[in-house]
Amino acid sequence: LGLPEQDVRVICRDVGGSFGIKVHIYPDEMATCALSVMLGQPVKFTADRLELFVSDIHAREHRVKAELAARRDGTILGMRVDDLTGIGPYSVYPRTSAVEGNQTVRLAPGVYRFRGYAASLRVVFQNKTPMCQYRAVGHPIAFAVMEAMVDRAARELELDPVEMRRKNYVTADMYPHTSQTGYFFERLSHEEALDELLRISDYRTLCAERDALRARGIYRGLGLCAFIELTTPGPAFYGVGGARISSQDGCTVKLEPSGKLTCLTGVTEQGQGTDTMIAQVVASAVGVALEDVRVLTGDTLVSPYGGGTWASRGAGIGGEAALQTGRALRDNILKVAAAMLQCEPDDLDIRLGKIVDAATGEVRLELPELGRVAYFRPDTLPKDFQSELTVTRHYVPRHQGFAFTNGIQLSHVEVDAQTGFVRLLKHWCVEDCGRIINPRLVDEQIRGAIVQGIGAALYEHLVYDEQGQLLTGTMMDYLVPMAPEMPDIVVGHVETPTAYADGGFKGAGEAGTAGAPGAVLNAVNDALAPLGARVTAQPITPEVVLRALGTL
């Protein structure tokens, strides 16, 4: 449109979940802006569900062939992967549709320490809706393939699938570690996560129950899926190709005359609890109550320049920026307090919103009084002293391209051999996202992501006819998991903070989606094993199961 960036204001208040779909710039949006400029009038674009089905990006059309080599004792020697990925007619700016396939083949072997790995990726253009980036880009395919191969090898070699994984994990003494495809892992916790999963699920009891029920013609299965998650992408990944995608983020925090804090951040709220997370970090860093922090976001006129919320970067980058800003403001507040009280800043502390004696905890000054003096009576402060009660800091993750997290999931299912229906009984996930800021928010992020992963595994399927017309263009045709279908989802944690950031935070938003499809796939195949059947396609519909059983 020929406009300088600073003349374009974007206001994005609380919105529904994005999950990747909103990190793209769609032609519809550009056309709307162009019409507004041409007409000199506000123009609003709306679309119904059918229109969105054929305009917003789709994802995950892969045909993967894989081979795995292992010794009889279960030691994995190598793996070969060939991924054919459909990408629709074009990429959607500023992303590339090839990223999903690229991350699939690069992530697949990352949990394990074997060195022999060969992969090929081919992308094909199609007369379909564009394919691009959706929650856990490439991860669900990578780990469904890898973990299915591990389970199949364990079954062929008559080994315990738990012990085969443990035997091949990248172990604690091997970190820092570089994967077969060049990813750098600072420190992951595969063994600890596996041990915690076995504990919270009572895995051995579940195995015994499964085996006993098989004798009665009830086919239950248990499926494991270990995974890694790529979070907080830094400038080593974004920017090198020339796309203007910010890999840093900023935060501004100011002390108001009232003694309350106002925080402006570049990360945005899409239902994850970003505002709460940022407020917690700032409140803790400064030393005030959570309710004394107001967070403002989603307005490019006032928000610090940043990349927004996507790729599980809200806590790892936005949270770190907030932490550094809060600490800097705290130091500045203590300098003002020291000037007022005629002492050294190190003699003071901020606790529960009050300036106290660091040694005794005695209250020396209230924040509203400090704000009153700093803003309205600075003449009472030393002449050579200038208070700075508005602080901005920016954070760039420079030490690594990504902060990797890890975890493992377990799915418990029952398969009806007569109808082909899969019933989800229970699902467990143990995840390590570094230092946890708000456990409840993290747990619900993981549960929601698991539900999306289950949707991909069992329900969601975009069907086209031979002329390229989408046949599943409404929510009547396109199945998604609903509450009645969902099992109880139990979430556990291991914490391995990153040493490359003061907060130790990593990302958590995509872990559930990364591992759930593989766990469900392996559980279904475990249930079908006594019948000599195996499924290799998702979604695992009753038709897919019955065809695997040879009854359809």
LUMDRENBA-441358 format. One line per field, with one value per residue (C-alpha): residue in one letter; chain; x negated, y, z negated. Coordinates in nm, 2 decimals, padded with zeros to 4 digits. Each point is the difference from the previous one (the first is absolute). Layout:
REM residues N
residuo (A | ...)
cadena (A | ...)
px (X | ...)
py (Y | ...)
pz (Z | ...)
//
This chain:
REM residues 552
residuo (L | G | L | P | E | Q | D | V | R | V | I | C | R | D | V | G | G | S | F | G | I | K | V | H | I | Y | P | D | E | M | A | T | C | A | L | S | V | M | L | G | Q | P | V | K | F | T | A | D | R | L | E | L | F | V | S | D | I | H | A | R | E | H | R | V | K | A | E | L | A | A | R | R | D | G | T | I | L | G | M | R | V | D | D | L | T | G | I | G | P | Y | S | V | Y | P | R | T | S | A | V | E | G | N | Q | T | V | R | L | A | P | G | V | Y | R | F | R | G | Y | A | A | S | L | R | V | V | F | Q | N | K | T | P | M | C | Q | Y | R | A | V | G | H | P | I | A | F | A | V | M | E | A | M | V | D | R | A | A | R | E | L | E | L | D | P | V | E | M | R | R | K | N | Y | V | T | A | D | M | Y | P | H | T | S | Q | T | G | Y | F | F | E | R | L | S | H | E | E | A | L | D | E | L | L | R | I | S | D | Y | R | T | L | C | A | E | R | D | A | L | R | A | R | G | I | Y | R | G | L | G | L | C | A | F | I | E | L | T | T | P | G | P | A | F | Y | G | V | G | G | A | R | I | S | S | Q | D | G | C | T | V | K | L | E | P | S | G | K | L | T | C | L | T | G | V | T | E | Q | G | Q | G | T | D | T | M | I | A | Q | V | V | A | S | A | V | G | V | A | L | E | D | V | R | V | L | T | G | D | T | L | V | S | P | Y | G | G | G | T | W | A | S | R | G | A | G | I | G | G | E | A | A | L | Q | T | G | R | A | L | R | D | N | I | L | K | V | A | A | A | M | L | Q | C | E | P | D | D | L | D | I | R | L | G | K | I | V | D | A | A | T | G | E | V | R | L | E | L | P | E | L | G | R | V | A | Y | F | R | P | D | T | L | P | K | D | F | Q | S | E | L | T | V | T | R | H | Y | V | P | R | H | Q | G | F | A | F | T | N | G | I | Q | L | S | H | V | E | V | D | A | Q | T | G | F | V | R | L | L | K | H | W | C | V | E | D | C | G | R | I | I | N | P | R | L | V | D | E | Q | I | R | G | A | I | V | Q | G | I | G | A | A | L | Y | E | H | L | V | Y | D | E | Q | G | Q | L | L | T | G | T | M | M | D | Y | L | V | P | M | A | P | E | M | P | D | I | V | V | G | H | V | E | T | P | T | A | Y | A | D | G | G | F | K | G | A | G | E | A | G | T | A | G | A | P | G | A | V | L | N | A | V | N | D | A | L | A | P | L | G | A | R | V | T | A | Q | P | I | T | P | E | V | V | L | R | A | L | G | T | L)
cadena (A | A | A | A | A | A | A | A | A | A | A | A | A | A | A | A | A | A | A | A | A | A | A | A | A | A | A | A | A | A | A | A | A | A | A | A | A | A | A | A | A | A | A | A | A | A | A | A | A | A | A | A | A | A | A | A | A | A | A | A | A | A | A | A | A | A | A | A | A | A | A | A | A | A | A | A | A | A | A | A | A | A | A | A | A | A | A | A | A | A | A | A | A | A | A | A | A | A | A | A | A | A | A | A | A | A | A | A | A | A | A | A | A | A | A | A | A | A | A | A | A | A | A | A | A | A | A | A | A | A | A | A | A | A | A | A | A | A | A | A | A | A | A | A | A | A | A | A | A | A | A | A | A | A | A | A | A | A | A | A | A | A | A | A | A | A | A | A | A | A | A | A | A | A | A | A | A | A | A | A | A | A | A | A | A | A | A | A | A | A | A | A | A | A | A | A | A | A | A | A | A | A | A | A | A | A | A | A | A | A | A | A | A | A | A | A | A | A | A | A | A | A | A | A | A | A | A | A | A | A | A | A | A | A | A | A | A | A | A | A | A | A | A | A | A | A | A | A | A | A | A | A | A | A | A | A | A | A | A | A | A | A | A | A | A | A | A | A | A | A | A | A | A | A | A | A | A | A | A | A | A | A | A | A | A | A | A | A | A | A | A | A | A | A | A | A | A | A | A | A | A | A | A | A | A | A | A | A | A | A | A | A | A | A | A | A | A | A | A | A | A | A | A | A | A | A | A | A | A | A | A | A | A | A | A | A | A | A | A | A | A | A | A | A | A | A | A | A | A | A | A | A | A | A | A | A | A | A | A | A | A | A | A | A | A | A | A | A | A | A | A | A | A | A | A | A | A | A | A | A | A | A | A | A | A | A | A | A | A | A | A | A | A | A | A | A | A | A | A | A | A | A | A | A | A | A | A | A | A | A | A | A | A | A | A | A | A | A | A | A | A | A | A | A | A | A | A | A | A | A | A | A | A | A | A | A | A | A | A | A | A | A | A | A | A | A | A | A | A | A | A | A | A | A | A | A | A | A | A | A | A | A | A | A | A | A | A | A | A | A | A | A | A | A | A | A | A | A | A | A | A | A | A | A | A | A | A | A | A | A | A | A | A | A | A | A | A | A | A | A | A | A | A | A | A | A | A | A | A | A | A | A | A | A | A | A | A | A | A | A | A | A | A | A | A | A | A | A | A | A | A | A | A | A | A | A | A | A | A | A | A | A | A | A | A | A | A | A | A | A | A | A)
px (00.00 | -00.30 | 00.04 | -00.29 | 00.04 | 00.04 | 00.31 | 00.18 | 00.16 | 00.11 | 00.23 | 00.04 | 00.18 | 00.09 | 00.08 | 00.08 | -00.28 | -00.24 | -00.19 | -00.20 | 00.28 | -00.04 | -00.38 | 00.07 | 00.10 | 00.29 | 00.10 | 00.34 | -00.16 | -00.22 | 00.30 | 00.20 | -00.27 | -00.04 | 00.37 | 00.00 | -00.28 | 00.17 | 00.34 | -00.12 | 00.25 | -00.02 | 00.04 | 00.09 | -00.07 | 00.22 | 00.01 | 00.23 | -00.13 | 00.01 | -00.20 | -00.26 | -00.03 | -00.13 | -00.19 | -00.19 | -00.29 | 00.02 | -00.29 | -00.15 | 00.05 | -00.29 | -00.09 | -00.30 | -00.20 | -00.24 | -00.25 | -00.18 | -00.30 | -00.06 | -00.21 | 00.18 | -00.06 | 00.20 | -00.28 | 00.11 | -00.27 | 00.16 | 00.31 | 00.11 | 00.30 | 00.16 | 00.27 | 00.23 | 00.19 | 00.29 | -00.02 | 00.30 | -00.05 | -00.23 | -00.15 | 00.17 | -00.22 | -00.23 | -00.02 | -00.09 | 00.20 | -00.32 | -00.07 | 00.24 | -00.18 | -00.34 | 00.07 | 00.15 | -00.32 | -00.22 | 00.18 | 00.08 | -00.32 | -00.07 | 00.11 | -00.25 | -00.38 | -00.06 | -00.22 | 00.11 | 00.28 | 00.10 | 00.30 | 00.15 | 00.28 | 00.21 | 00.28 | 00.27 | 00.23 | 00.37 | 00.33 | 00.10 | 00.02 | -00.36 | -00.18 | -00.21 | -00.08 | 00.23 | -00.06 | -00.32 | -00.12 | -00.13 | -00.02 | 00.31 | -00.11 | -00.36 | 00.07 | 00.29 | -00.24 | -00.30 | 00.20 | 00.20 | -00.33 | -00.14 | 00.32 | -00.01 | -00.37 | 00.07 | 00.29 | -00.21 | -00.29 | 00.23 | -00.13 | 00.18 | 00.08 | -00.09 | -00.34 | -00.08 | 00.06 | -00.21 | -00.28 | -00.02 | 00.07 | -00.25 | -00.10 | -00.08 | -00.38 | 00.01 | 00.12 | -00.05 | 00.08 | 00.04 | 00.26 | -00.05 | 00.15 | -00.20 | 00.24 | -00.17 | 00.14 | -00.12 | 00.15 | 00.30 | 00.16 | 00.12 | -00.09 | 00.16 | 00.31 | 00.04 | -00.04 | 00.26 | 00.24 | -00.03 | 00.07 | 00.30 | 00.17 | -00.08 | -00.11 | -00.08 | 00.35 | 00.15 | -00.20 | 00.12 | 00.36 | -00.04 | -00.14 | 00.28 | 00.28 | -00.14 | 00.08 | 00.37 | 00.00 | -00.04 | -00.27 | -00.17 | -00.33 | -00.27 | -00.20 | -00.31 | -00.13 | -00.32 | -00.05 | -00.20 | 00.15 | -00.16 | 00.07 | -00.11 | -00.15 | -00.28 | -00.17 | -00.21 | 00.33 | 00.21 | -00.13 | -00.28 | 00.22 | 00.10 | 00.35 | 00.09 | 00.09 | -00.12 | -00.19 | -00.03 | 00.25 | 00.03 | 00.17 | 00.06 | 00.10 | 00.07 | 00.08 | 00.31 | 00.04 | 00.25 | -00.27 | 00.15 | -00.18 | 00.09 | -00.16 | -00.01 | -00.11 | -00.04 | 00.14 | 00.37 | 00.29 | 00.17 | 00.15 | -00.33 | 00.00 | -00.28 | 00.12 | 00.00 | -00.34 | -00.16 | 00.16 | -00.13 | -00.35 | 00.00 | 00.16 | -00.25 | -00.30 | 00.10 | 00.14 | 00.37 | 00.33 | 00.14 | 00.31 | -00.22 | -00.12 | 00.20 | -00.10 | 00.07 | -00.07 | 00.11 | -00.04 | -00.30 | 00.04 | -00.11 | -00.13 | -00.38 | -00.12 | 00.02 | 00.10 | 00.33 | 00.11 | -00.07 | -00.25 | 00.03 | -00.20 | 00.22 | -00.17 | -00.34 | -00.05 | 00.28 | -00.02 | -00.38 | 00.04 | 00.25 | -00.23 | -00.29 | 00.22 | 00.15 | -00.34 | -00.13 | 00.31 | -00.05 | -00.36 | 00.12 | 00.27 | -00.25 | -00.23 | 00.29 | 00.08 | -00.36 | -00.02 | 00.32 | -00.12 | -00.36 | -00.14 | -00.15 | 00.22 | -00.15 | 00.14 | 00.35 | 00.23 | 00.35 | 00.24 | 00.37 | 00.00 | -00.18 | -00.35 | -00.15 | -00.33 | -00.18 | -00.14 | 00.30 | 00.30 | 00.12 | 00.22 | -00.18 | 00.21 | 00.32 | -00.01 | 00.28 | -00.21 | -00.31 | 00.21 | 00.14 | -00.35 | -00.16 | 00.27 | 00.13 | -00.27 | -00.33 | -00.13 | -00.04 | -00.24 | -00.38 | -00.07 | -00.23 | 00.25 | 00.25 | 00.26 | 00.07 | 00.33 | 00.08 | -00.23 | -00.01 | -00.21 | -00.02 | -00.11 | -00.16 | -00.08 | -00.35 | -00.15 | 00.20 | 00.23 | 00.28 | 00.06 | 00.10 | 00.23 | 00.10 | 00.25 | 00.18 | 00.37 | 00.20 | 00.34 | 00.23 | 00.27 | 00.25 | 00.07 | 00.33 | -00.11 | 00.36 | 00.07 | -00.36 | 00.08 | -00.28 | 00.09 | -00.24 | -00.03 | -00.26 | -00.30 | -00.32 | -00.27 | -00.32 | -00.16 | -00.31 | 00.04 | -00.28 | 00.10 | 00.38 | 00.15 | 00.37 | 00.06 | 00.37 | -00.04 | -00.27 | 00.22 | 00.29 | -00.22 | -00.12 | 00.35 | 00.13 | -00.28 | 00.05 | 00.37 | -00.12 | -00.24 | 00.27 | 00.22 | -00.28 | -00.04 | 00.37 | 00.23 | -00.12 | -00.02 | 00.03 | 00.16 | -00.01 | 00.16 | -00.19 | 00.08 | -00.17 | 00.32 | 00.00 | 00.27 | -00.05 | 00.07 | 00.22 | -00.03 | 00.27 | -00.25 | -00.33 | -00.02 | -00.18 | -00.02 | 00.27 | 00.02 | 00.19 | -00.28 | -00.29 | -00.16 | -00.13 | -00.34 | -00.26 | -00.30 | -00.33 | -00.32 | -00.37 | -00.18 | -00.34 | -00.04 | -00.21 | -00.33 | 00.00 | 00.27 | 00.04 | 00.35 | -00.07 | 00.33 | 00.06 | 00.32 | 00.29 | 00.27 | -00.05 | -00.13 | 00.34 | 00.06 | -00.35 | 00.05 | 00.37 | 00.04 | -00.29 | 00.12 | 00.35 | -00.14 | -00.22 | 00.28 | 00.23 | -00.26 | -00.07 | 00.37 | 00.00 | -00.32 | 00.17 | 00.21 | -00.30 | 00.11 | -00.18 | 00.12 | -00.24 | 00.23 | 00.17 | 00.27 | 00.06 | 00.37 | 00.20 | -00.04 | -00.38 | 00.01 | 00.24 | -00.22 | -00.30 | 00.19 | 00.10 | 00.37 | 00.08)
py (00.00 | 00.23 | 00.08 | 00.03 | -00.25 | 00.26 | 00.13 | -00.33 | -00.07 | -00.35 | -00.04 | -00.36 | -00.05 | -00.33 | -00.24 | -00.37 | -00.26 | 00.04 | -00.33 | 00.13 | 00.10 | 00.37 | 00.02 | 00.04 | 00.30 | -00.10 | 00.16 | 00.08 | 00.22 | 00.18 | 00.05 | 00.15 | 00.25 | 00.09 | 00.06 | 00.22 | 00.21 | 00.02 | 00.10 | 00.21 | -00.18 | -00.27 | -00.35 | -00.31 | -00.35 | -00.29 | -00.36 | -00.29 | -00.34 | -00.14 | 00.29 | -00.04 | -00.37 | 00.09 | 00.32 | -00.07 | -00.23 | -00.38 | -00.22 | -00.35 | -00.18 | -00.24 | -00.34 | -00.13 | -00.32 | -00.09 | -00.28 | -00.07 | -00.22 | -00.15 | -00.27 | -00.30 | 00.16 | 00.30 | 00.24 | 00.23 | 00.03 | 00.23 | 00.12 | 00.11 | 00.23 | 00.12 | 00.26 | 00.11 | 00.31 | 00.18 | 00.38 | 00.13 | 00.26 | 00.25 | 00.11 | 00.26 | 00.30 | 00.03 | -00.38 | -00.28 | -00.31 | -00.21 | 00.06 | -00.28 | -00.27 | 00.14 | -00.02 | -00.34 | -00.16 | 00.21 | -00.08 | -00.37 | -00.15 | 00.26 | -00.20 | -00.28 | -00.02 | -00.21 | 00.17 | -00.16 | 00.21 | 00.08 | 00.20 | 00.14 | 00.25 | 00.07 | 00.27 | 00.00 | 00.28 | -00.08 | 00.15 | 00.02 | 00.26 | 00.11 | -00.20 | 00.17 | 00.02 | -00.15 | -00.07 | -00.21 | 00.04 | -00.33 | -00.15 | -00.23 | -00.17 | -00.03 | -00.17 | -00.21 | -00.15 | -00.03 | -00.15 | -00.23 | -00.14 | -00.04 | -00.19 | -00.22 | -00.08 | -00.09 | -00.22 | -00.18 | -00.05 | -00.10 | 00.28 | 00.23 | 00.33 | 00.19 | -00.16 | 00.04 | 00.37 | 00.03 | -00.20 | 00.25 | 00.34 | 00.28 | -00.03 | 00.27 | -00.04 | 00.07 | 00.37 | 00.24 | -00.20 | 00.06 | -00.21 | -00.20 | 00.29 | 00.28 | 00.11 | 00.11 | -00.13 | 00.17 | -00.25 | -00.22 | -00.25 | -00.31 | -00.24 | 00.21 | 00.06 | -00.37 | -00.10 | 00.26 | -00.12 | -00.36 | 00.11 | 00.22 | -00.24 | -00.32 | -00.13 | -00.36 | -00.05 | 00.13 | -00.25 | -00.29 | 00.11 | 00.02 | -00.35 | -00.14 | 00.16 | -00.13 | -00.35 | 00.11 | 00.16 | 00.35 | 00.18 | 00.28 | 00.16 | 00.22 | 00.23 | 00.20 | 00.30 | 00.18 | 00.34 | 00.32 | 00.35 | 00.28 | 00.33 | 00.37 | 00.02 | 00.25 | 00.21 | -00.30 | -00.13 | 00.29 | 00.29 | -00.17 | -00.06 | 00.36 | -00.02 | 00.29 | -00.23 | 00.13 | -00.25 | 00.24 | 00.15 | 00.30 | 00.10 | 00.34 | 00.03 | 00.32 | 00.08 | 00.22 | 00.28 | -00.23 | -00.25 | -00.25 | -00.13 | 00.02 | -00.25 | 00.02 | -00.31 | -00.11 | -00.35 | -00.04 | -00.17 | -00.27 | -00.20 | -00.14 | 00.22 | 00.22 | 00.31 | -00.20 | -00.15 | 00.34 | 00.15 | -00.27 | 00.04 | 00.37 | -00.01 | -00.25 | 00.19 | 00.33 | -00.13 | 00.10 | -00.19 | -00.15 | 00.22 | 00.31 | -00.06 | 00.10 | -00.15 | 00.17 | -00.17 | -00.03 | 00.36 | 00.08 | 00.37 | -00.06 | -00.35 | -00.05 | -00.15 | -00.37 | -00.32 | -00.08 | -00.34 | -00.30 | -00.30 | -00.04 | 00.33 | 00.19 | -00.10 | -00.08 | 00.33 | 00.23 | -00.13 | 00.05 | 00.36 | 00.06 | -00.15 | 00.22 | 00.31 | -00.07 | -00.05 | 00.33 | 00.19 | -00.15 | 00.12 | 00.35 | 00.01 | -00.09 | 00.28 | 00.25 | -00.15 | 00.02 | 00.37 | 00.07 | -00.19 | 00.10 | -00.35 | -00.24 | -00.19 | -00.33 | 00.07 | -00.02 | -00.25 | -00.01 | -00.25 | -00.02 | 00.35 | 00.17 | 00.13 | -00.18 | -00.03 | -00.29 | -00.13 | 00.03 | 00.02 | 00.32 | 00.21 | 00.32 | 00.14 | -00.06 | -00.01 | 00.26 | 00.24 | -00.07 | 00.06 | 00.33 | 00.13 | -00.12 | 00.15 | 00.30 | 00.11 | -00.09 | 00.33 | -00.17 | -00.26 | 00.07 | 00.25 | -00.24 | -00.29 | -00.09 | -00.26 | -00.25 | -00.18 | -00.11 | -00.27 | -00.18 | -00.31 | -00.23 | -00.36 | -00.20 | -00.37 | 00.00 | -00.32 | -00.25 | -00.02 | -00.14 | -00.10 | -00.36 | -00.17 | -00.36 | -00.24 | -00.33 | -00.10 | -00.31 | -00.08 | -00.27 | -00.11 | -00.27 | -00.12 | -00.17 | -00.26 | -00.03 | 00.36 | 00.15 | 00.27 | 00.12 | 00.11 | 00.21 | -00.11 | 00.23 | 00.20 | 00.11 | 00.25 | 00.09 | 00.31 | 00.21 | 00.36 | 00.14 | 00.21 | 00.02 | 00.34 | -00.10 | -00.38 | 00.02 | 00.19 | -00.24 | -00.30 | 00.14 | 00.09 | -00.36 | -00.14 | 00.22 | -00.10 | -00.37 | 00.04 | 00.15 | -00.28 | -00.26 | 00.18 | -00.05 | -00.37 | -00.10 | 00.25 | 00.29 | -00.05 | 00.24 | -00.19 | 00.13 | -00.14 | -00.06 | 00.36 | 00.14 | 00.11 | -00.03 | -00.24 | 00.06 | 00.37 | 00.02 | -00.12 | -00.26 | -00.17 | 00.08 | -00.19 | 00.14 | -00.15 | 00.11 | -00.02 | -00.34 | -00.17 | 00.13 | -00.21 | 00.13 | 00.16 | -00.02 | 00.24 | -00.03 | 00.20 | -00.01 | 00.33 | 00.06 | 00.38 | 00.13 | 00.16 | 00.24 | 00.23 | 00.14 | -00.13 | -00.35 | 00.00 | -00.20 | -00.05 | -00.23 | 00.07 | -00.27 | -00.30 | -00.16 | 00.01 | -00.13 | -00.33 | -00.08 | -00.14 | -00.24 | -00.12 | -00.07 | -00.17 | -00.23 | -00.07 | -00.11 | -00.22 | -00.15 | -00.08 | -00.16 | -00.20 | -00.32 | 00.01 | 00.04 | 00.34 | 00.33 | 00.35 | 00.24 | 00.29 | 00.28 | 00.09 | -00.35 | -00.02 | -00.32 | -00.06 | 00.01 | -00.25 | -00.24 | 00.01 | -00.08 | -00.29 | -00.12 | 00.01 | 00.28)
pz (00.00 | 00.00 | -00.37 | -00.25 | -00.28 | -00.27 | 00.18 | -00.04 | -00.34 | -00.09 | -00.30 | -00.11 | -00.32 | -00.16 | 00.28 | 00.03 | 00.04 | 00.29 | 00.01 | 00.29 | 00.23 | -00.10 | 00.07 | 00.37 | 00.20 | 00.22 | 00.33 | -00.15 | -00.26 | 00.26 | 00.23 | -00.29 | -00.08 | 00.37 | 00.04 | -00.31 | 00.15 | 00.34 | -00.14 | -00.28 | -00.23 | -00.26 | 00.16 | -00.20 | 00.12 | -00.14 | 00.11 | -00.09 | -00.10 | 00.36 | 00.13 | -00.27 | 00.07 | 00.35 | -00.08 | -00.33 | 00.01 | -00.04 | -00.11 | -00.03 | 00.32 | 00.00 | 00.14 | -00.19 | 00.05 | -00.27 | -00.07 | -00.33 | -00.06 | -00.35 | -00.16 | -00.16 | -00.34 | 00.10 | 00.07 | 00.29 | 00.27 | 00.25 | 00.17 | 00.35 | 00.06 | 00.33 | -00.04 | 00.28 | -00.11 | 00.17 | -00.03 | 00.20 | 00.27 | -00.17 | -00.33 | -00.22 | -00.08 | -00.19 | -00.07 | 00.23 | 00.05 | 00.02 | -00.37 | -00.12 | 00.20 | -00.08 | -00.38 | 00.04 | 00.14 | -00.23 | -00.32 | 00.05 | -00.15 | -00.27 | -00.31 | 00.07 | 00.03 | 00.31 | 00.26 | 00.33 | 00.14 | 00.36 | 00.10 | 00.32 | 00.03 | 00.31 | 00.01 | 00.26 | 00.11 | 00.01 | 00.10 | -00.36 | -00.28 | -00.09 | -00.26 | -00.26 | -00.37 | -00.26 | -00.37 | -00.05 | 00.36 | 00.12 | -00.35 | 00.01 | 00.32 | -00.11 | -00.33 | 00.13 | 00.25 | -00.23 | -00.29 | 00.22 | 00.13 | -00.35 | -00.11 | 00.31 | -00.06 | -00.36 | 00.10 | 00.27 | -00.24 | -00.29 | -00.22 | -00.25 | 00.18 | -00.32 | -00.03 | 00.37 | -00.03 | -00.31 | 00.17 | 00.28 | -00.16 | 00.01 | -00.37 | -00.25 | 00.02 | 00.38 | -00.02 | 00.15 | 00.31 | 00.37 | 00.18 | 00.32 | 00.19 | -00.17 | -00.27 | -00.32 | -00.33 | -00.31 | -00.25 | 00.03 | -00.25 | 00.19 | -00.28 | -00.27 | 00.20 | 00.08 | -00.37 | -00.10 | 00.26 | -00.11 | -00.36 | 00.06 | 00.24 | -00.20 | 00.34 | -00.11 | -00.15 | 00.32 | 00.20 | -00.22 | 00.03 | 00.38 | 00.02 | -00.22 | 00.21 | 00.32 | -00.11 | -00.02 | 00.35 | -00.12 | 00.19 | -00.19 | 00.09 | -00.15 | 00.22 | -00.09 | 00.19 | -00.10 | 00.15 | 00.01 | 00.06 | 00.18 | -00.19 | -00.01 | 00.35 | 00.01 | 00.27 | 00.10 | 00.15 | 00.09 | 00.19 | 00.18 | 00.30 | 00.03 | -00.13 | -00.24 | -00.29 | -00.34 | -00.21 | -00.30 | -00.23 | -00.22 | -00.32 | -00.17 | -00.37 | -00.18 | -00.36 | -00.01 | -00.26 | -00.17 | -00.07 | 00.25 | 00.31 | 00.36 | 00.24 | 00.38 | 00.18 | 00.36 | -00.06 | 00.04 | -00.17 | 00.20 | -00.29 | -00.13 | -00.31 | 00.14 | -00.20 | -00.32 | 00.07 | 00.07 | -00.30 | -00.23 | 00.14 | -00.05 | -00.34 | -00.13 | 00.15 | -00.15 | -00.33 | 00.03 | -00.01 | 00.32 | -00.02 | 00.00 | 00.36 | 00.30 | 00.34 | 00.33 | 00.32 | 00.36 | 00.12 | 00.22 | -00.08 | -00.36 | -00.03 | 00.01 | 00.34 | -00.01 | 00.17 | -00.17 | -00.13 | 00.22 | 00.01 | -00.38 | -00.05 | -00.24 | -00.32 | 00.14 | 00.17 | -00.12 | -00.35 | -00.01 | 00.12 | -00.27 | -00.26 | 00.10 | 00.01 | -00.34 | -00.16 | 00.16 | -00.13 | -00.35 | -00.01 | 00.11 | -00.26 | -00.27 | 00.12 | -00.05 | -00.34 | -00.10 | 00.10 | -00.20 | -00.31 | 00.03 | 00.00 | 00.25 | 00.25 | -00.12 | -00.35 | 00.14 | 00.15 | 00.16 | -00.16 | 00.06 | 00.15 | -00.29 | -00.03 | -00.30 | -00.18 | 00.17 | -00.33 | -00.23 | 00.23 | -00.17 | 00.23 | 00.09 | 00.28 | 00.20 | 00.38 | 00.04 | -00.21 | 00.21 | 00.31 | -00.14 | -00.07 | 00.32 | 00.23 | -00.19 | -00.24 | 00.17 | -00.14 | -00.34 | 00.15 | 00.03 | 00.28 | 00.18 | -00.01 | 00.28 | -00.06 | 00.28 | -00.07 | 00.35 | 00.13 | 00.34 | 00.07 | 00.31 | 00.00 | 00.28 | -00.04 | 00.14 | -00.14 | 00.20 | 00.29 | -00.21 | -00.37 | 00.03 | -00.25 | -00.02 | -00.15 | 00.05 | 00.03 | -00.06 | 00.15 | -00.13 | 00.25 | 00.07 | 00.36 | 00.09 | 00.25 | 00.14 | 00.07 | 00.02 | -00.25 | -00.22 | -00.35 | -00.20 | -00.36 | -00.14 | 00.11 | -00.19 | 00.08 | -00.18 | 00.14 | -00.07 | 00.10 | -00.23 | -00.29 | -00.04 | -00.06 | -00.05 | -00.03 | 00.06 | 00.33 | 00.12 | -00.09 | 00.20 | 00.29 | 00.01 | -00.03 | 00.28 | 00.22 | -00.07 | 00.10 | 00.33 | 00.05 | -00.07 | 00.26 | 00.26 | -00.11 | 00.01 | 00.16 | 00.21 | 00.38 | 00.29 | 00.30 | 00.36 | 00.31 | 00.32 | 00.12 | -00.31 | -00.17 | -00.38 | -00.12 | -00.38 | -00.01 | -00.31 | -00.36 | 00.08 | 00.24 | -00.16 | -00.32 | -00.30 | -00.35 | -00.24 | -00.38 | -00.01 | 00.21 | -00.21 | -00.27 | -00.33 | 00.08 | -00.28 | 00.02 | -00.18 | 00.01 | -00.02 | -00.02 | 00.18 | 00.02 | 00.29 | -00.12 | 00.30 | -00.15 | -00.35 | -00.04 | 00.12 | 00.19 | 00.32 | 00.20 | -00.07 | 00.25 | 00.26 | -00.21 | -00.03 | 00.38 | 00.07 | -00.18 | -00.01 | 00.36 | -00.05 | -00.33 | 00.13 | 00.31 | -00.21 | -00.24 | 00.28 | 00.15 | -00.34 | -00.03 | 00.35 | -00.05 | -00.12 | 00.32 | 00.22 | 00.13 | 00.02 | 00.11 | 00.17 | 00.09 | -00.19 | -00.08 | -00.13 | 00.09 | -00.04 | 00.37 | -00.04 | -00.29 | 00.18 | 00.32 | -00.22 | -00.15 | 00.35 | -00.07 | 00.24)
//
